[in-house]
Structure formats: structure tokens, C-alpha cells
Amino acid sequence: MNNNYKIGNVEAIFAISIIMVNRIILNLPYSILENTGTGSLLNLIYIGIIGLLFVLLINKLFKAFPNSDIIDLAEYSGRKYI
């Protein structure tokens, strides 16, 4: 039995996407201050509210599927790739 684990194309694409999203999130405060200046406080409050709504949506989805992970939710909402 060979236990070599390799990731497929879909997993590699999602891993790169996660890295890009993290990079965008970490650079967000600098870009907000650079672009908006004095209105940055209002923009941060607005982005915080949107982020909170996103977290609440994810939480509600996970409560509907108690023994599932994110891949099971993606297969339920979309289609199964493999």
C-alpha cells in the first residue's frame, strides 16, 4: 500500500486562492487609509459590518449541516467535481 499523498488541481487552485485572499485582507487597512484618508473610519465600520454578516452567514450554514465540513457544503450548494 502506497501512502503518497498528492494534491490535485482543484486543491492547488483553492490553496493559491486562499493565499491571494489573505494577502488582500492583510493589505486592506493600508489601502483604505491611502485611498480615503479622513473617511477611513466610516469605511472600516462598513467593512466590519460586512465581515460580521459574512461570518453569521457561514455560521448559519454550518448549523444546518452539523456533521459536515466546508467541502460537504460546497458539494451541496454547487456540484461535485470529482
PDB file of N, CA, C and O in Angstrom:
ATOM      1  N   MET A   1       0.845  -1.171   0.000  1.00  0.00           N
ATOM      2  CA  MET A   1       0.000   0.000   0.000  1.00  0.00           C
ATOM      3  C   MET A   1       0.891   1.235   0.000  1.00  0.00           C
ATOM      4  O   MET A   1       1.762   1.383   0.857  1.00  0.00           O
ATOM      5  N   ASN A   2       0.671   2.105  -0.951  1.00  0.00           N
ATOM      6  CA  ASN A   2       1.476   3.308  -1.104  1.00  0.00           C
ATOM      7  C   ASN A   2       0.733   4.488  -0.476  1.00  0.00           C
ATOM      8  O   ASN A   2      -0.402   4.780  -0.851  1.00  0.00           O
ATOM      9  N   ASN A   3       1.370   5.156   0.467  1.00  0.00           N
ATOM     10  CA  ASN A   3       0.731   6.262   1.185  1.00  0.00           C
ATOM     11  C   ASN A   3       1.278   7.617   0.754  1.00  0.00           C
ATOM     12  O   ASN A   3       1.450   8.502   1.592  1.00  0.00           O
ATOM     13  N   ASN A   4       1.553   7.795  -0.526  1.00  0.00           N
ATOM     14  CA  ASN A   4       1.980   9.100  -1.019  1.00  0.00           C
ATOM     15  C   ASN A   4       0.749   9.960  -1.253  1.00  0.00           C
ATOM     16  O   ASN A   4      -0.134   9.607  -2.033  1.00  0.00           O
ATOM     17  N   TYR A   5       0.706  11.084  -0.570  1.00  0.00           N
ATOM     18  CA  TYR A   5      -0.428  11.979  -0.704  1.00  0.00           C
ATOM     19  C   TYR A   5      -0.023  13.145  -1.586  1.00  0.00           C
ATOM     20  O   TYR A   5       0.963  13.829  -1.313  1.00  0.00           O
ATOM     21  N   LYS A   6      -0.784  13.366  -2.639  1.00  0.00           N
ATOM     22  CA  LYS A   6      -0.546  14.481  -3.543  1.00  0.00           C
ATOM     23  C   LYS A   6      -1.843  15.265  -3.659  1.00  0.00           C
ATOM     24  O   LYS A   6      -2.934  14.700  -3.582  1.00  0.00           O
ATOM     25  N   ILE A   7      -1.713  16.579  -3.848  1.00  0.00           N
ATOM     26  CA  ILE A   7      -2.920  17.379  -4.034  1.00  0.00           C
ATOM     27  C   ILE A   7      -3.227  17.453  -5.519  1.00  0.00           C
ATOM     28  O   ILE A   7      -2.332  17.407  -6.363  1.00  0.00           O
ATOM     29  N   GLY A   8      -4.488  17.566  -5.811  1.00  0.00           N
ATOM     30  CA  GLY A   8      -4.926  17.652  -7.198  1.00  0.00           C
ATOM     31  C   GLY A   8      -4.984  19.088  -7.669  1.00  0.00           C
ATOM     32  O   GLY A   8      -4.601  20.011  -6.950  1.00  0.00           O
ATOM     33  N   ASN A   9      -5.462  19.261  -8.872  1.00  0.00           N
ATOM     34  CA  ASN A   9      -5.553  20.598  -9.457  1.00  0.00           C
ATOM     35  C   ASN A   9      -6.529  21.487  -8.697  1.00  0.00           C
ATOM     36  O   ASN A   9      -6.253  22.665  -8.471  1.00  0.00           O
ATOM     37  N   VAL A  10      -7.659  20.931  -8.308  1.00  0.00           N
ATOM     38  CA  VAL A  10      -8.671  21.721  -7.610  1.00  0.00           C
ATOM     39  C   VAL A  10      -8.140  22.200  -6.263  1.00  0.00           C
ATOM     40  O   VAL A  10      -8.323  23.360  -5.896  1.00  0.00           O
ATOM     41  N   GLU A  11      -7.483  21.309  -5.530  1.00  0.00           N
ATOM     42  CA  GLU A  11      -6.926  21.695  -4.236  1.00  0.00           C
ATOM     43  C   GLU A  11      -5.834  22.737  -4.387  1.00  0.00           C
ATOM     44  O   GLU A  11      -5.736  23.651  -3.568  1.00  0.00           O
ATOM     45  N   ALA A  12      -5.007  22.616  -5.427  1.00  0.00           N
ATOM     46  CA  ALA A  12      -3.943  23.600  -5.661  1.00  0.00           C
ATOM     47  C   ALA A  12      -4.523  24.964  -6.010  1.00  0.00           C
ATOM     48  O   ALA A  12      -4.019  25.988  -5.548  1.00  0.00           O
ATOM     49  N   ILE A  13      -5.568  24.987  -6.816  1.00  0.00           N
ATOM     50  CA  ILE A  13      -6.208  26.256  -7.181  1.00  0.00           C
ATOM     51  C   ILE A  13      -6.806  26.914  -5.947  1.00  0.00           C
ATOM     52  O   ILE A  13      -6.666  28.123  -5.760  1.00  0.00           O
ATOM     53  N   PHE A  14      -7.474  26.128  -5.100  1.00  0.00           N
ATOM     54  CA  PHE A  14      -8.055  26.696  -3.887  1.00  0.00           C
ATOM     55  C   PHE A  14      -6.982  27.167  -2.910  1.00  0.00           C
ATOM     56  O   PHE A  14      -7.169  28.180  -2.236  1.00  0.00           O
ATOM     57  N   ALA A  15      -5.867  26.455  -2.821  1.00  0.00           N
ATOM     58  CA  ALA A  15      -4.778  26.880  -1.936  1.00  0.00           C
ATOM     59  C   ALA A  15      -4.202  28.218  -2.400  1.00  0.00           C
ATOM     60  O   ALA A  15      -3.940  29.099  -1.581  1.00  0.00           O
ATOM     61  N   ILE A  16      -4.006  28.372  -3.702  1.00  0.00           N
ATOM     62  CA  ILE A  16      -3.497  29.647  -4.232  1.00  0.00           C
ATOM     63  C   ILE A  16      -4.522  30.751  -4.012  1.00  0.00           C
ATOM     64  O   ILE A  16      -4.158  31.881  -3.686  1.00  0.00           O
ATOM     65  N   SER A  17      -5.805  30.431  -4.188  1.00  0.00           N
ATOM     66  CA  SER A  17      -6.849  31.436  -3.959  1.00  0.00           C
ATOM     67  C   SER A  17      -6.877  31.889  -2.503  1.00  0.00           C
ATOM     68  O   SER A  17      -7.058  33.075  -2.229  1.00  0.00           O
ATOM     69  N   ILE A  18      -6.702  30.967  -1.576  1.00  0.00           N
ATOM     70  CA  ILE A  18      -6.685  31.321  -0.158  1.00  0.00           C
ATOM     71  C   ILE A  18      -5.499  32.221   0.151  1.00  0.00           C
ATOM     72  O   ILE A  18      -5.633  33.175   0.917  1.00  0.00           O
ATOM     73  N   ILE A  19      -4.352  31.936  -0.426  1.00  0.00           N
ATOM     74  CA  ILE A  19      -3.178  32.775  -0.212  1.00  0.00           C
ATOM     75  C   ILE A  19      -3.418  34.173  -0.759  1.00  0.00           C
ATOM     76  O   ILE A  19      -3.041  35.156  -0.121  1.00  0.00           O
ATOM     77  N   MET A  20      -4.041  34.281  -1.933  1.00  0.00           N
ATOM     78  CA  MET A  20      -4.311  35.597  -2.513  1.00  0.00           C
ATOM     79  C   MET A  20      -5.309  36.380  -1.675  1.00  0.00           C
ATOM     80  O   MET A  20      -5.138  37.584  -1.482  1.00  0.00           O
ATOM     81  N   VAL A  21      -6.345  35.722  -1.174  1.00  0.00           N
ATOM     82  CA  VAL A  21      -7.339  36.407  -0.340  1.00  0.00           C
ATOM     83  C   VAL A  21      -6.699  36.892   0.954  1.00  0.00           C
ATOM     84  O   VAL A  21      -6.979  38.006   1.396  1.00  0.00           O
ATOM     85  N   ASN A  22      -5.846  36.078   1.567  1.00  0.00           N
ATOM     86  CA  ASN A  22      -5.151  36.513   2.786  1.00  0.00           C
ATOM     87  C   ASN A  22      -4.274  37.720   2.514  1.00  0.00           C
ATOM     88  O   ASN A  22      -4.203  38.631   3.339  1.00  0.00           O
ATOM     89  N   ARG A  23      -3.611  37.743   1.377  1.00  0.00           N
ATOM     90  CA  ARG A  23      -2.768  38.887   1.022  1.00  0.00           C
ATOM     91  C   ARG A  23      -3.610  40.149   0.865  1.00  0.00           C
ATOM     92  O   ARG A  23      -3.210  41.227   1.303  1.00  0.00           O
ATOM     93  N   ILE A  24      -4.768  40.013   0.243  1.00  0.00           N
ATOM     94  CA  ILE A  24      -5.661  41.161   0.060  1.00  0.00           C
ATOM     95  C   ILE A  24      -6.162  41.666   1.411  1.00  0.00           C
ATOM     96  O   ILE A  24      -6.191  42.873   1.649  1.00  0.00           O
ATOM     97  N   ILE A  25      -6.556  40.751   2.294  1.00  0.00           N
ATOM     98  CA  ILE A  25      -7.086  41.148   3.605  1.00  0.00           C
ATOM     99  C   ILE A  25      -6.015  41.832   4.436  1.00  0.00           C
ATOM    100  O   ILE A  25      -6.303  42.810   5.126  1.00  0.00           O
ATOM    101  N   LEU A  26      -4.785  41.336   4.382  1.00  0.00           N
ATOM    102  CA  LEU A  26      -3.725  41.939   5.187  1.00  0.00           C
ATOM    103  C   LEU A  26      -3.311  43.309   4.662  1.00  0.00           C
ATOM    104  O   LEU A  26      -2.841  44.139   5.440  1.00  0.00           O
ATOM    105  N   ASN A  27      -3.470  43.569   3.375  1.00  0.00           N
ATOM    106  CA  ASN A  27      -3.122  44.872   2.808  1.00  0.00           C
ATOM    107  C   ASN A  27      -4.288  45.846   2.818  1.00  0.00           C
ATOM    108  O   ASN A  27      -4.125  46.995   2.408  1.00  0.00           O
ATOM    109  N   LEU A  28      -5.443  45.428   3.268  1.00  0.00           N
ATOM    110  CA  LEU A  28      -6.639  46.259   3.226  1.00  0.00           C
ATOM    111  C   LEU A  28      -6.535  47.534   4.071  1.00  0.00           C
ATOM    112  O   LEU A  28      -6.895  48.598   3.568  1.00  0.00           O
ATOM    113  N   PRO A  29      -6.066  47.491   5.319  1.00  0.00           N
ATOM    114  CA  PRO A  29      -6.022  48.742   6.098  1.00  0.00           C
ATOM    115  C   PRO A  29      -5.138  49.816   5.468  1.00  0.00           C
ATOM    116  O   PRO A  29      -5.490  50.995   5.493  1.00  0.00           O
ATOM    117  N   TYR A  30      -3.999  49.424   4.905  1.00  0.00           N
ATOM    118  CA  TYR A  30      -3.123  50.412   4.264  1.00  0.00           C
ATOM    119  C   TYR A  30      -3.799  51.028   3.048  1.00  0.00           C
ATOM    120  O   TYR A  30      -3.730  52.241   2.850  1.00  0.00           O
ATOM    121  N   SER A  31      -4.444  50.212   2.242  1.00  0.00           N
ATOM    122  CA  SER A  31      -5.087  50.751   1.037  1.00  0.00           C
ATOM    123  C   SER A  31      -6.286  51.632   1.397  1.00  0.00           C
ATOM    124  O   SER A  31      -6.574  52.598   0.690  1.00  0.00           O
ATOM    125  N   ILE A  32      -6.984  51.311   2.483  1.00  0.00           N
ATOM    126  CA  ILE A  32      -8.109  52.158   2.899  1.00  0.00           C
ATOM    127  C   ILE A  32      -7.602  53.529   3.335  1.00  0.00           C
ATOM    128  O   ILE A  32      -8.157  54.554   2.939  1.00  0.00           O
ATOM    129  N   LEU A  33      -6.558  53.549   4.141  1.00  0.00           N
ATOM    130  CA  LEU A  33      -6.020  54.835   4.587  1.00  0.00           C
ATOM    131  C   LEU A  33      -5.456  55.638   3.435  1.00  0.00           C
ATOM    132  O   LEU A  33      -5.568  56.864   3.419  1.00  0.00           O
ATOM    133  N   GLU A  34      -4.860  54.974   2.485  1.00  0.00           N
ATOM    134  CA  GLU A  34      -4.278  55.667   1.341  1.00  0.00           C
ATOM    135  C   GLU A  34      -5.355  56.253   0.442  1.00  0.00           C
ATOM    136  O   GLU A  34      -5.188  57.360  -0.071  1.00  0.00           O
ATOM    137  N   ASN A  35      -6.437  55.550   0.242  1.00  0.00           N
ATOM    138  CA  ASN A  35      -7.466  56.000  -0.698  1.00  0.00           C
ATOM    139  C   ASN A  35      -8.477  56.960  -0.093  1.00  0.00           C
ATOM    140  O   ASN A  35      -8.891  57.911  -0.756  1.00  0.00           O
ATOM    141  N   THR A  36      -8.883  56.733   1.145  1.00  0.00           N
ATOM    142  CA  THR A  36      -9.989  57.521   1.681  1.00  0.00           C
ATOM    143  C   THR A  36      -9.576  58.614   2.653  1.00  0.00           C
ATOM    144  O   THR A  36     -10.293  59.603   2.804  1.00  0.00           O
ATOM    145  N   GLY A  37      -8.452  58.459   3.305  1.00  0.00           N
ATOM    146  CA  GLY A  37      -7.988  59.499   4.221  1.00  0.00           C
ATOM    147  C   GLY A  37      -8.899  59.654   5.417  1.00  0.00           C
ATOM    148  O   GLY A  37      -8.943  58.778   6.280  1.00  0.00           O
ATOM    149  N   THR A  38      -9.640  60.779   5.484  1.00  0.00           N
ATOM    150  CA  THR A  38     -10.443  61.075   6.666  1.00  0.00           C
ATOM    151  C   THR A  38     -11.690  60.194   6.774  1.00  0.00           C
ATOM    152  O   THR A  38     -12.232  60.040   7.869  1.00  0.00           O
ATOM    153  N   GLY A  39     -12.147  59.622   5.685  1.00  0.00           N
ATOM    154  CA  GLY A  39     -13.334  58.772   5.728  1.00  0.00           C
ATOM    155  C   GLY A  39     -13.005  57.317   6.034  1.00  0.00           C
ATOM    156  O   GLY A  39     -13.860  56.440   5.912  1.00  0.00           O
ATOM    157  N   SER A  40     -11.767  57.068   6.430  1.00  0.00           N
ATOM    158  CA  SER A  40     -11.353  55.675   6.645  1.00  0.00           C
ATOM    159  C   SER A  40     -12.076  55.030   7.826  1.00  0.00           C
ATOM    160  O   SER A  40     -12.323  53.824   7.804  1.00  0.00           O
ATOM    161  N   LEU A  41     -12.414  55.795   8.841  1.00  0.00           N
ATOM    162  CA  LEU A  41     -13.120  55.228   9.987  1.00  0.00           C
ATOM    163  C   LEU A  41     -14.495  54.701   9.582  1.00  0.00           C
ATOM    164  O   LEU A  41     -14.893  53.611   9.991  1.00  0.00           O
ATOM    165  N   LEU A  42     -15.215  55.478   8.778  1.00  0.00           N
ATOM    166  CA  LEU A  42     -16.519  55.016   8.305  1.00  0.00           C
ATOM    167  C   LEU A  42     -16.379  53.790   7.411  1.00  0.00           C
ATOM    168  O   LEU A  42     -17.208  52.882   7.476  1.00  0.00           O
ATOM    169  N   ASN A  43     -15.345  53.752   6.582  1.00  0.00           N
ATOM    170  CA  ASN A  43     -15.131  52.600   5.714  1.00  0.00           C
ATOM    171  C   ASN A  43     -14.769  51.362   6.525  1.00  0.00           C
ATOM    172  O   ASN A  43     -15.197  50.259   6.183  1.00  0.00           O
ATOM    173  N   LEU A  44     -13.998  51.518   7.580  1.00  0.00           N
ATOM    174  CA  LEU A  44     -13.661  50.376   8.420  1.00  0.00           C
ATOM    175  C   LEU A  44     -14.891  49.825   9.142  1.00  0.00           C
ATOM    176  O   LEU A  44     -15.038  48.611   9.289  1.00  0.00           O
ATOM    177  N   ILE A  45     -15.761  50.710   9.586  1.00  0.00           N
ATOM    178  CA  ILE A  45     -17.006  50.270  10.216  1.00  0.00           C
ATOM    179  C   ILE A  45     -17.869  49.518   9.197  1.00  0.00           C
ATOM    180  O   ILE A  45     -18.442  48.477   9.516  1.00  0.00           O
ATOM    181  N   TYR A  46     -17.959  50.044   7.978  1.00  0.00           N
ATOM    182  CA  TYR A  46     -18.736  49.413   6.911  1.00  0.00           C
ATOM    183  C   TYR A  46     -18.175  48.034   6.574  1.00  0.00           C
ATOM    184  O   TYR A  46     -18.937  47.076   6.446  1.00  0.00           O
ATOM    185  N   ILE A  47     -16.870  47.918   6.432  1.00  0.00           N
ATOM    186  CA  ILE A  47     -16.240  46.634   6.118  1.00  0.00           C
ATOM    187  C   ILE A  47     -16.400  45.665   7.289  1.00  0.00           C
ATOM    188  O   ILE A  47     -16.583  44.467   7.074  1.00  0.00           O
ATOM    189  N   GLY A  48     -16.332  46.164   8.518  1.00  0.00           N
ATOM    190  CA  GLY A  48     -16.543  45.315   9.681  1.00  0.00           C
ATOM    191  C   GLY A  48     -17.948  44.738   9.729  1.00  0.00           C
ATOM    192  O   GLY A  48     -18.134  43.574  10.084  1.00  0.00           O
ATOM    193  N   ILE A  49     -18.937  45.549   9.373  1.00  0.00           N
ATOM    194  CA  ILE A  49     -20.320  45.072   9.346  1.00  0.00           C
ATOM    195  C   ILE A  49     -20.498  44.015   8.259  1.00  0.00           C
ATOM    196  O   ILE A  49     -21.161  43.002   8.482  1.00  0.00           O
ATOM    197  N   ILE A  50     -19.911  44.243   7.087  1.00  0.00           N
ATOM    198  CA  ILE A  50     -19.998  43.258   6.010  1.00  0.00           C
ATOM    199  C   ILE A  50     -19.312  41.957   6.422  1.00  0.00           C
ATOM    200  O   ILE A  50     -19.834  40.874   6.155  1.00  0.00           O
ATOM    201  N   GLY A  51     -18.158  42.048   7.065  1.00  0.00           N
ATOM    202  CA  GLY A  51     -17.454  40.858   7.538  1.00  0.00           C
ATOM    203  C   GLY A  51     -18.251  40.106   8.580  1.00  0.00           C
ATOM    204  O   GLY A  51     -18.285  38.875   8.569  1.00  0.00           O
ATOM    205  N   LEU A  52     -18.894  40.833   9.484  1.00  0.00           N
ATOM    206  CA  LEU A  52     -19.734  40.200  10.504  1.00  0.00           C
ATOM    207  C   LEU A  52     -20.915  39.474   9.874  1.00  0.00           C
ATOM    208  O   LEU A  52     -21.253  38.365  10.289  1.00  0.00           O
ATOM    209  N   LEU A  53     -21.546  40.089   8.877  1.00  0.00           N
ATOM    210  CA  LEU A  53     -22.642  39.428   8.182  1.00  0.00           C
ATOM    211  C   LEU A  53     -22.172  38.166   7.469  1.00  0.00           C
ATOM    212  O   LEU A  53     -22.888  37.165   7.440  1.00  0.00           O
ATOM    213  N   PHE A  54     -20.975  38.207   6.895  1.00  0.00           N
ATOM    214  CA  PHE A  54     -20.414  37.040   6.228  1.00  0.00           C
ATOM    215  C   PHE A  54     -20.170  35.911   7.230  1.00  0.00           C
ATOM    216  O   PHE A  54     -20.462  34.751   6.942  1.00  0.00           O
ATOM    217  N   VAL A  55     -19.639  36.246   8.396  1.00  0.00           N
ATOM    218  CA  VAL A  55     -19.397  35.241   9.433  1.00  0.00           C
ATOM    219  C   VAL A  55     -20.719  34.658   9.930  1.00  0.00           C
ATOM    220  O   VAL A  55     -20.811  33.450  10.149  1.00  0.00           O
ATOM    221  N   LEU A  56     -21.720  35.478  10.108  1.00  0.00           N
ATOM    222  CA  LEU A  56     -23.032  34.985  10.542  1.00  0.00           C
ATOM    223  C   LEU A  56     -23.657  34.066   9.501  1.00  0.00           C
ATOM    224  O   LEU A  56     -24.309  33.084   9.854  1.00  0.00           O
ATOM    225  N   LEU A  57     -23.462  34.378   8.217  1.00  0.00           N
ATOM    226  CA  LEU A  57     -23.973  33.524   7.156  1.00  0.00           C
ATOM    227  C   LEU A  57     -23.280  32.160   7.176  1.00  0.00           C
ATOM    228  O   LEU A  57     -23.941  31.128   7.062  1.00  0.00           O
ATOM    229  N   ILE A  58     -21.969  32.150   7.319  1.00  0.00           N
ATOM    230  CA  ILE A  58     -21.214  30.892   7.391  1.00  0.00           C
ATOM    231  C   ILE A  58     -21.659  30.098   8.624  1.00  0.00           C
ATOM    232  O   ILE A  58     -21.827  28.881   8.546  1.00  0.00           O
ATOM    233  N   ASN A  59     -21.850  30.775   9.753  1.00  0.00           N
ATOM    234  CA  ASN A  59     -22.286  30.107  10.975  1.00  0.00           C
ATOM    235  C   ASN A  59     -23.666  29.475  10.796  1.00  0.00           C
ATOM    236  O   ASN A  59     -23.910  28.361  11.259  1.00  0.00           O
ATOM    237  N   LYS A  60     -24.556  30.184  10.129  1.00  0.00           N
ATOM    238  CA  LYS A  60     -25.898  29.648   9.891  1.00  0.00           C
ATOM    239  C   LYS A  60     -25.844  28.429   8.978  1.00  0.00           C
ATOM    240  O   LYS A  60     -26.589  27.469   9.177  1.00  0.00           O
ATOM    241  N   LEU A  61     -24.965  28.464   7.980  1.00  0.00           N
ATOM    242  CA  LEU A  61     -24.817  27.302   7.100  1.00  0.00           C
ATOM    243  C   LEU A  61     -24.294  26.088   7.862  1.00  0.00           C
ATOM    244  O   LEU A  61     -24.769  24.971   7.656  1.00  0.00           O
ATOM    245  N   PHE A  62     -23.322  26.305   8.736  1.00  0.00           N
ATOM    246  CA  PHE A  62     -22.769  25.186   9.479  1.00  0.00           C
ATOM    247  C   PHE A  62     -23.754  24.628  10.498  1.00  0.00           C
ATOM    248  O   PHE A  62     -23.693  23.440  10.813  1.00  0.00           O
ATOM    249  N   LYS A  63     -24.655  25.444  11.019  1.00  0.00           N
ATOM    250  CA  LYS A  63     -25.666  24.926  11.944  1.00  0.00           C
ATOM    251  C   LYS A  63     -26.676  24.041  11.220  1.00  0.00           C
ATOM    252  O   LYS A  63     -27.227  23.114  11.815  1.00  0.00           O
ATOM    253  N   ALA A  64     -26.923  24.321   9.939  1.00  0.00           N
ATOM    254  CA  ALA A  64     -27.854  23.500   9.176  1.00  0.00           C
ATOM    255  C   ALA A  64     -27.259  22.140   8.818  1.00  0.00           C
ATOM    256  O   ALA A  64     -27.994  21.185   8.568  1.00  0.00           O
ATOM    257  N   PHE A  65     -25.927  22.051   8.794  1.00  0.00           N
ATOM    258  CA  PHE A  65     -25.235  20.805   8.471  1.00  0.00           C
ATOM    259  C   PHE A  65     -24.281  20.479   9.615  1.00  0.00           C
ATOM    260  O   PHE A  65     -23.094  20.789   9.519  1.00  0.00           O
ATOM    261  N   PRO A  66     -24.759  19.869  10.686  1.00  0.00           N
ATOM    262  CA  PRO A  66     -23.947  19.729  11.900  1.00  0.00           C
ATOM    263  C   PRO A  66     -22.722  18.831  11.767  1.00  0.00           C
ATOM    264  O   PRO A  66     -21.709  19.101  12.413  1.00  0.00           O
ATOM    265  N   ASN A  67     -22.769  17.787  10.968  1.00  0.00           N
ATOM    266  CA  ASN A  67     -21.635  16.868  10.866  1.00  0.00           C
ATOM    267  C   ASN A  67     -20.916  16.994   9.535  1.00  0.00           C
ATOM    268  O   ASN A  67     -20.357  16.012   9.046  1.00  0.00           O
ATOM    269  N   SER A  68     -20.915  18.169   8.943  1.00  0.00           N
ATOM    270  CA  SER A  68     -20.310  18.382   7.635  1.00  0.00           C
ATOM    271  C   SER A  68     -19.169  19.377   7.744  1.00  0.00           C
ATOM    272  O   SER A  68     -19.078  20.144   8.702  1.00  0.00           O
ATOM    273  N   ASP A  69     -18.298  19.350   6.739  1.00  0.00           N
ATOM    274  CA  ASP A  69     -17.234  20.344   6.667  1.00  0.00           C
ATOM    275  C   ASP A  69     -17.500  21.250   5.463  1.00  0.00           C
ATOM    276  O   ASP A  69     -18.544  21.148   4.819  1.00  0.00           O
ATOM    277  N   ILE A  70     -16.551  22.133   5.167  1.00  0.00           N
ATOM    278  CA  ILE A  70     -16.754  23.126   4.121  1.00  0.00           C
ATOM    279  C   ILE A  70     -16.858  22.476   2.748  1.00  0.00           C
ATOM    280  O   ILE A  70     -17.545  22.999   1.871  1.00  0.00           O
ATOM    281  N   ILE A  71     -16.190  21.352   2.548  1.00  0.00           N
ATOM    282  CA  ILE A  71     -16.262  20.668   1.257  1.00  0.00           C
ATOM    283  C   ILE A  71     -17.647  20.067   1.056  1.00  0.00           C
ATOM    284  O   ILE A  71     -18.175  20.094  -0.055  1.00  0.00           O
ATOM    285  N   ASP A  72     -18.239  19.528   2.108  1.00  0.00           N
ATOM    286  CA  ASP A  72     -19.600  18.998   2.006  1.00  0.00           C
ATOM    287  C   ASP A  72     -20.597  20.102   1.681  1.00  0.00           C
ATOM    288  O   ASP A  72     -21.522  19.891   0.897  1.00  0.00           O
ATOM    289  N   LEU A  73     -20.417  21.279   2.279  1.00  0.00           N
ATOM    290  CA  LEU A  73     -21.298  22.405   1.980  1.00  0.00           C
ATOM    291  C   LEU A  73     -21.141  22.854   0.540  1.00  0.00           C
ATOM    292  O   LEU A  73     -22.128  23.189  -0.115  1.00  0.00           O
ATOM    293  N   ALA A  74     -19.912  22.865   0.038  1.00  0.00           N
ATOM    294  CA  ALA A  74     -19.675  23.267  -1.344  1.00  0.00           C
ATOM    295  C   ALA A  74     -20.294  22.268  -2.314  1.00  0.00           C
ATOM    296  O   ALA A  74     -20.855  22.664  -3.336  1.00  0.00           O
ATOM    297  N   GLU A  75     -20.199  20.987  -2.005  1.00  0.00           N
ATOM    298  CA  GLU A  75     -20.817  19.976  -2.852  1.00  0.00           C
ATOM    299  C   GLU A  75     -22.339  20.084  -2.818  1.00  0.00           C
ATOM    300  O   GLU A  75     -22.999  19.844  -3.829  1.00  0.00           O
ATOM    301  N   TYR A  76     -22.892  20.439  -1.679  1.00  0.00           N
ATOM    302  CA  TYR A  76     -24.338  20.592  -1.582  1.00  0.00           C
ATOM    303  C   TYR A  76     -24.821  21.814  -2.363  1.00  0.00           C
ATOM    304  O   TYR A  76     -25.843  21.747  -3.045  1.00  0.00           O
ATOM    305  N   SER A  77     -24.102  22.915  -2.269  1.00  0.00           N
ATOM    306  CA  SER A  77     -24.541  24.142  -2.918  1.00  0.00           C
ATOM    307  C   SER A  77     -24.217  24.184  -4.401  1.00  0.00           C
ATOM    308  O   SER A  77     -24.939  24.810  -5.178  1.00  0.00           O
ATOM    309  N   GLY A  78     -23.146  23.528  -4.796  1.00  0.00           N
ATOM    310  CA  GLY A  78     -22.760  23.531  -6.195  1.00  0.00           C
ATOM    311  C   GLY A  78     -22.903  22.154  -6.788  1.00  0.00           C
ATOM    312  O   GLY A  78     -23.996  21.593  -6.866  1.00  0.00           O
ATOM    313  N   ARG A  79     -21.785  21.628  -7.200  1.00  0.00           N
ATOM    314  CA  ARG A  79     -21.792  20.272  -7.727  1.00  0.00           C
ATOM    315  C   ARG A  79     -20.518  19.573  -7.297  1.00  0.00           C
ATOM    316  O   ARG A  79     -19.571  20.210  -6.836  1.00  0.00           O
ATOM    317  N   LYS A  80     -20.503  18.296  -7.446  1.00  0.00           N
ATOM    318  CA  LYS A  80     -19.339  17.523  -7.063  1.00  0.00           C
ATOM    319  C   LYS A  80     -18.374  17.478  -8.254  1.00  0.00           C
ATOM    320  O   LYS A  80     -18.754  17.063  -9.348  1.00  0.00           O
ATOM    321  N   TYR A  81     -17.138  17.903  -8.039  1.00  0.00           N
ATOM    322  CA  TYR A  81     -16.169  17.980  -9.128  1.00  0.00           C
ATOM    323  C   TYR A  81     -15.513  16.635  -9.415  1.00  0.00           C
ATOM    324  O   TYR A  81     -15.197  16.329 -10.565  1.00  0.00           O
ATOM    325  N   ILE A  82     -15.310  15.845  -8.390  1.00  0.00           N
ATOM    326  CA  ILE A  82     -14.568  14.594  -8.578  1.00  0.00           C
ATOM    327  C   ILE A  82     -15.497  13.411  -8.500  1.00  0.00           C
ATOM    328  O   ILE A  82     -15.056  12.270  -8.634  1.00  0.00           O
TER     329      ILE A  82
END
